[in-house]
Amino acid sequence: EVDFYSSKSIVCFMKRLAYFIFVTLACFSSFAAEKKIQITATVGMIADIVKNVAGETADVISIIGSDVDPHLYRPTRNDVLKLQQADIIFYNGMMLEGKMQTVLERMAKRGKSVIAVTRELQDQGYAMDADEGYLDPHVWMDVRGWMAAVEVVEEGLSKLDPAHSKTFRKNAKSFSEQLEELDAYAKERLATIPESKRVLVTAHDAFGYLGRAYGLEVKGIQGLSTESEAGVRDIENLVTFLTENKIPSVFVETSVADKNVRALVEGCTARGHPVEVGGELFSDAMGKPGTYEGTYIGMIDHNVTVITRALGGEAPEKGMQGELGSE
């Protein structure tokens, strides 16, 4: 004789079990579908490209923060761990990251997806040579040149995650259009500087691409890398140049000590030619996270606006989008 009550309990239990399994599988599938790509970039300028192209599909980590000099940076154990845990890594590729490049090249040989965003620029012969025998890594100073890095990031992400390739392509196109506007602003504003004053003197030689793209003569006290030292004669020669050409301003950098720039100012003053510090520029690092200057567009907008106004040109105080100095 069948125990009806017992059979009914079993049926009820099985229904509940089936429902539990269904919900669990649905949650697991949802989690799997929403799992984001883990991306590590070396510096903020590269991380900003990646964030714009990847959008909501990825979590992006930048290793070298704001106000930090990448030329002198040494990776920590925690940095290496972040690199190991990443699905894909983007870096400059022209010795910007100094000691870290050796670690990245070693990882690439072991099969990790490691991509130099300047790859196309090197292949096309766009990269500038440097006195130290290296290529100049500061390519982001030329907005149009940096747009090539956007294409490299899009290609790398699409290869890693083909399912989101349309999203990456759409985001890359949108970001590139914004960079077109930034490039046009830089050309227009810097062109207003009087021709005799179109000289940019900074702490180290990080603005060569900007000078080539927008028609400025650029002189850095230190060389391409901040590891090089400026001698007394280097400073004296620049003092003579500034005095003879009546250049009104020189510039300090957020990631480089300002002692050499201050020495220039003192030397010019002693010779009867007052020179001002025209402002602080972003060279190897962007502004603080969460600020407009903490984005690539904000970084370049700031530099262009500050340089233009300090050297006698015309630019809105708050920059291209009226956001300079805003959080």
C-alpha positions as CSV (number, residue, x, y, z in Angstrom):
1,E,0.0,0.0,0.0
2,V,1.4,3.4,-1.0
3,D,1.9,6.0,1.7
4,F,0.2,9.0,0.0
5,Y,1.5,11.5,2.5
6,S,5.1,10.3,2.1
7,S,4.9,10.4,-1.8
8,K,3.5,13.9,-1.7
9,S,6.3,15.1,0.5
10,I,8.9,13.5,-1.9
11,V,7.2,15.3,-4.9
12,C,7.2,18.6,-3.0
13,F,10.9,18.1,-2.1
14,M,11.9,17.3,-5.6
15,K,10.1,20.4,-6.9
16,R,11.9,22.6,-4.4
17,L,15.2,21.0,-5.3
18,A,14.6,21.5,-9.0
19,Y,13.8,25.2,-8.4
20,F,16.9,25.7,-6.2
21,I,19.1,24.1,-9.0
22,F,17.4,26.3,-11.6
23,V,18.0,29.5,-9.6
24,T,21.6,28.5,-8.8
25,L,22.4,27.9,-12.4
26,A,20.7,31.1,-13.5
27,C,22.8,33.1,-11.0
28,F,25.9,31.3,-12.1
29,S,25.2,32.0,-15.7
30,S,24.5,35.6,-15.0
31,F,27.8,35.9,-13.0
32,A,29.7,34.3,-15.8
33,A,28.1,36.6,-18.4
34,E,28.9,39.7,-16.4
35,K,32.5,38.7,-15.5
36,K,34.7,41.6,-16.6
37,I,38.0,41.6,-18.3
38,Q,40.9,42.3,-15.9
39,I,43.2,44.9,-17.5
40,T,46.4,46.4,-16.2
41,A,48.1,49.4,-17.8
42,T,51.4,50.9,-16.7
43,V,50.6,54.6,-16.7
44,G,47.5,56.8,-16.5
45,M,47.6,58.0,-20.1
46,I,47.4,54.4,-21.4
47,A,44.8,53.4,-18.7
48,D,42.6,56.3,-19.8
49,I,42.5,55.0,-23.4
50,V,41.7,51.5,-22.2
51,K,38.9,52.7,-20.0
52,N,37.4,54.7,-22.8
53,V,37.6,51.8,-25.3
54,A,36.7,48.9,-22.9
55,G,33.8,50.8,-21.2
56,E,31.8,48.6,-18.8
57,T,33.3,45.4,-20.1
58,A,36.5,45.7,-18.0
59,D,38.1,46.6,-14.7
60,V,41.2,48.7,-15.4
61,I,44.2,49.1,-13.1
62,S,47.0,51.7,-13.6
63,I,50.2,50.8,-11.8
64,I,52.1,54.1,-11.9
65,G,50.0,56.8,-10.3
66,S,49.7,60.6,-10.7
67,D,52.8,62.7,-9.8
68,V,55.0,59.6,-10.1
69,D,58.0,59.6,-12.5
70,P,57.8,56.4,-14.6
71,H,61.4,56.8,-15.8
72,L,62.6,56.1,-12.2
73,Y,59.8,53.7,-11.1
74,R,60.7,50.2,-9.9
75,P,57.9,47.6,-9.8
76,T,57.0,46.2,-6.4
77,R,55.9,42.7,-5.7
78,N,52.3,43.9,-5.6
79,D,52.8,45.4,-9.0
80,V,54.1,42.1,-10.4
81,L,51.1,40.3,-8.9
82,K,48.7,42.8,-10.6
83,L,50.4,42.1,-13.9
84,Q,50.2,38.3,-13.4
85,Q,46.5,38.5,-12.6
86,A,45.6,40.6,-15.6
87,D,44.0,39.1,-18.7
88,I,45.8,41.6,-20.8
89,I,48.5,44.3,-20.2
90,F,49.1,47.6,-22.1
91,Y,52.3,49.5,-21.8
92,N,54.2,52.2,-23.7
93,G,56.9,50.1,-25.3
94,M,59.7,52.7,-25.8
95,M,61.4,52.4,-22.4
96,L,59.1,54.9,-20.6
97,E,58.6,52.4,-17.8
98,G,62.3,51.8,-17.3
99,K,62.9,48.8,-15.1
100,M,59.4,47.5,-15.5
101,Q,59.8,46.9,-19.3
102,T,62.1,43.9,-18.5
103,V,59.4,42.3,-16.4
104,L,56.8,42.9,-19.1
105,E,59.0,41.4,-21.9
106,R,59.6,38.3,-19.7
107,M,55.9,37.9,-19.2
108,A,55.2,38.2,-22.9
109,K,57.7,35.4,-23.6
110,R,55.8,33.2,-21.2
111,G,52.5,33.7,-23.2
112,K,50.9,36.6,-21.3
113,S,49.1,39.1,-23.6
114,V,51.3,42.1,-23.3
115,I,50.8,44.9,-25.9
116,A,52.9,48.1,-26.5
117,V,50.5,50.8,-27.5
118,T,53.2,52.6,-29.6
119,R,53.7,49.5,-31.8
120,E,52.2,51.1,-34.9
121,L,54.0,54.4,-34.4
122,Q,57.3,52.6,-34.2
123,D,56.5,50.6,-37.4
124,Q,55.5,53.8,-39.3
125,G,58.7,55.7,-38.3
126,Y,56.6,58.2,-36.4
127,A,58.7,57.9,-33.2
128,M,61.3,60.6,-32.6
129,D,64.9,59.6,-31.8
130,A,66.5,60.8,-28.6
131,D,70.1,61.9,-27.8
132,E,70.5,58.9,-25.4
133,G,70.1,56.4,-28.2
134,Y,66.5,55.6,-27.4
135,L,63.2,56.5,-29.0
136,D,61.3,59.3,-27.3
137,P,58.4,57.6,-25.5
138,H,56.4,60.8,-24.8
139,V,54.1,60.3,-27.9
140,W,50.9,61.3,-26.0
141,M,52.0,65.0,-26.3
142,D,50.9,64.8,-30.0
143,V,47.2,64.1,-29.8
144,R,47.0,62.9,-33.4
145,G,49.9,60.5,-32.8
146,W,48.3,59.2,-29.6
147,M,45.2,58.4,-31.6
148,A,47.1,55.5,-33.2
149,A,47.4,54.0,-29.7
150,V,43.6,54.0,-29.5
151,E,43.5,51.7,-32.5
152,V,46.1,49.4,-31.0
153,V,44.0,49.1,-27.8
154,E,40.8,48.4,-29.7
155,E,42.6,45.7,-31.7
156,G,44.1,44.0,-28.6
157,L,40.7,44.0,-26.8
158,S,38.8,42.7,-29.8
159,K,41.3,39.8,-30.1
160,L,41.0,39.0,-26.4
161,D,37.2,39.3,-26.3
162,P,35.6,39.0,-29.8
163,A,32.1,39.0,-28.3
164,H,32.4,42.7,-27.5
165,S,34.4,43.8,-30.6
166,K,31.5,46.0,-31.8
167,T,31.4,47.7,-28.4
168,F,35.2,48.3,-28.6
169,R,35.0,49.7,-32.1
170,K,32.1,52.0,-31.3
171,N,33.8,53.3,-28.1
172,A,37.2,53.8,-29.9
173,K,35.4,55.8,-32.7
174,S,33.7,58.0,-30.1
175,F,36.9,58.6,-28.1
176,S,38.9,59.3,-31.3
177,E,36.3,62.0,-32.3
178,Q,36.9,63.7,-28.9
179,L,40.6,63.6,-29.6
180,E,40.1,65.2,-33.0
181,E,38.5,68.1,-31.2
182,L,41.4,68.3,-28.7
183,D,43.9,68.3,-31.5
184,A,42.1,71.1,-33.2
185,Y,42.0,73.1,-30.0
186,A,45.8,72.6,-29.5
187,K,46.6,73.8,-33.0
188,E,44.3,76.8,-32.8
189,R,45.4,78.0,-29.4
190,L,49.1,77.5,-29.6
191,A,49.1,79.2,-33.0
192,T,48.1,82.4,-31.2
193,I,51.5,82.7,-29.4
194,P,53.6,85.4,-30.9
195,E,56.2,83.8,-33.2
196,S,59.2,85.2,-31.3
197,K,57.9,83.7,-28.0
198,R,57.1,80.2,-29.3
199,V,59.7,78.5,-27.1
200,L,58.8,76.0,-24.5
201,V,61.4,75.5,-21.7
202,T,60.7,72.7,-19.2
203,A,62.3,70.6,-16.6
204,H,63.1,67.6,-18.9
205,D,62.8,66.9,-22.6
206,A,59.2,65.4,-22.6
207,F,57.5,67.8,-25.0
208,G,59.3,67.1,-28.3
209,Y,56.2,65.6,-29.9
210,L,54.1,68.6,-28.8
211,G,56.7,71.0,-30.4
212,R,56.8,69.0,-33.6
213,A,53.0,68.8,-33.9
214,Y,52.1,72.4,-33.0
215,G,55.1,74.5,-34.0
216,L,57.0,75.2,-30.8
217,E,60.7,75.1,-30.2
218,V,61.2,72.9,-27.2
219,K,64.2,72.9,-24.7
220,G,64.4,70.6,-21.7
221,I,66.9,71.2,-18.9
222,Q,67.4,67.5,-18.4
223,G,67.4,64.9,-21.2
224,L,64.7,62.6,-22.4
225,S,64.8,60.6,-19.1
226,T,64.9,62.2,-15.7
227,E,67.7,59.8,-14.9
228,S,70.0,62.1,-16.8
229,E,71.5,65.0,-14.9
230,A,71.6,68.7,-16.0
231,G,75.1,70.3,-15.7
232,V,75.9,73.8,-14.7
233,R,76.8,74.6,-18.3
234,D,73.4,73.3,-19.5
235,I,71.7,75.8,-17.2
236,E,74.0,78.6,-18.1
237,N,73.4,78.1,-21.8
238,L,69.7,78.1,-21.3
239,V,69.9,81.3,-19.2
240,T,71.8,83.0,-22.1
241,F,69.2,81.8,-24.6
242,L,66.2,83.0,-22.5
243,T,67.8,86.3,-21.9
244,E,68.9,87.0,-25.5
245,N,65.5,86.0,-26.9
246,K,63.4,87.7,-24.1
247,I,61.4,84.5,-23.4
248,P,58.9,85.4,-20.7
249,S,58.2,82.1,-19.0
250,V,59.6,78.7,-18.2
251,F,57.6,75.7,-16.8
252,V,57.9,73.2,-14.0
253,E,56.4,69.6,-14.2
254,T,54.2,67.8,-11.8
255,S,56.4,64.6,-11.7
256,V,59.9,66.3,-11.8
257,A,61.7,68.3,-9.1
258,D,61.7,72.0,-9.9
259,K,65.2,72.9,-8.6
260,N,66.7,73.3,-12.1
261,V,63.8,75.4,-13.3
262,R,64.3,77.7,-10.3
263,A,68.0,77.9,-11.1
264,L,67.0,79.2,-14.5
265,V,64.8,81.9,-13.1
266,E,67.5,83.0,-10.7
267,G,70.1,83.1,-13.4
268,C,67.9,85.2,-15.7
269,T,67.0,87.6,-13.0
270,A,70.7,88.1,-12.2
271,R,71.2,89.1,-15.8
272,G,68.4,91.6,-15.7
273,H,65.8,89.5,-17.6
274,P,62.9,88.6,-15.2
275,V,61.5,85.2,-16.1
276,E,58.3,83.8,-14.6
277,V,57.3,80.2,-13.9
278,G,54.5,80.1,-16.4
279,G,52.8,77.2,-14.7
280,E,53.0,73.5,-13.8
281,L,52.7,71.0,-16.7
282,F,51.8,67.4,-16.8
283,S,54.5,65.5,-18.6
284,D,54.9,61.8,-17.5
285,A,51.8,61.6,-15.4
286,M,48.3,63.0,-15.4
287,G,46.5,64.8,-12.7
288,K,44.9,63.3,-9.6
289,P,42.2,60.6,-10.1
290,G,38.7,62.0,-10.1
291,T,39.7,65.4,-11.6
292,Y,39.4,66.6,-15.1
293,E,43.2,66.9,-15.3
294,G,43.2,63.2,-14.3
295,T,42.0,62.3,-17.7
296,Y,44.1,62.3,-20.9
297,I,41.9,65.0,-22.5
298,G,42.1,67.1,-19.3
299,M,45.9,66.7,-19.1
300,I,46.5,68.0,-22.6
301,D,43.8,70.7,-22.4
302,H,45.6,71.9,-19.2
303,N,49.1,71.9,-20.8
304,V,47.9,73.6,-24.0
305,T,46.0,76.3,-22.1
306,V,48.7,77.0,-19.6
307,I,51.5,77.2,-22.2
308,T,49.4,79.4,-24.5
309,R,48.5,81.9,-21.8
310,A,52.0,82.1,-20.3
311,L,53.7,82.7,-23.6
312,G,51.4,85.5,-24.7
313,G,48.8,83.6,-26.7
314,E,45.0,83.5,-26.3
315,A,43.2,80.7,-24.6
316,P,40.2,80.5,-22.3
317,E,41.2,80.4,-18.6
318,K,39.2,77.3,-18.0
319,G,40.3,75.5,-21.2
320,M,38.6,73.9,-24.1
321,Q,35.6,72.5,-22.2
322,G,35.6,75.1,-19.3
323,E,36.5,72.3,-16.9
324,L,40.1,73.1,-15.8
325,G,40.4,73.2,-12.1
326,S,37.1,71.3,-11.6
327,E,36.6,68.0,-9.8
